[in-house]
Amino acid sequence: MEIRSYRHTKNYCEENIWHLCQHPDLADFSKKVLFVSNTDKNCAFYFQKDSVADAAVWWDYHVILLASKGNVGLIYDLDSSLNQPTPFRDYLILTFKDLDGKNESSLPKFKAIDSVIYLSGFSSDRAHMKDAIGNWIFEPPDWPQIGDNMDLPIKELMDFSESSKQPILNMKELVVNEIAA
């Protein structure tokens, strides 16, 4: 189910996915927003548009959408060079390859947030996109800043430490949860 028109601003994946959750073409899908990071805050992603010579892109965090209908799970990663969408398992295998022998702290971890909760509670003050003196590292989107109720602040969602308020899943747990959904 290819979506040809969606809102996208480079380097604002959490806001791009917030908008995608509301896309009418996905109205009949069960949707989970997946925050991806690890305790190192340095996670390798293959098949990213910013990749050079097929090398991994290292994100401190990244946000993607898992849209499910029946027994079909699809990943929308608006920064991926893979097809949009990509079947769930294919995305995991291709994007997170070469995991053998890596330290536990550098393996991808996931927070799965129901899209209804994400849409009503997400808030981004965009502070993480400014340098120490307040200049933009990356120009902000042309839409208004999202959220102000602070139920799900971006800083909290980016926390992959033991004190995280949301459950953190490893890849095996994510696959089991996706099958059970």
Secondary structure, DSSP 8 states (H G I E B T S, - for coil): ---------TT-HHHHHHHHTT-GGGTTSEEEEEEEE-TTS-EEESSBTT-STT--EEES-EEEEEEEETTEEEEE-TTBSS-SSEEHHHHHHHHT---TT--GGGS-EEEEEEHHHHHHHEE---GGGB-TTS-BSS---SS-----S-SEEHHHHT--STT-SS--B-HHHHHHHHHH-
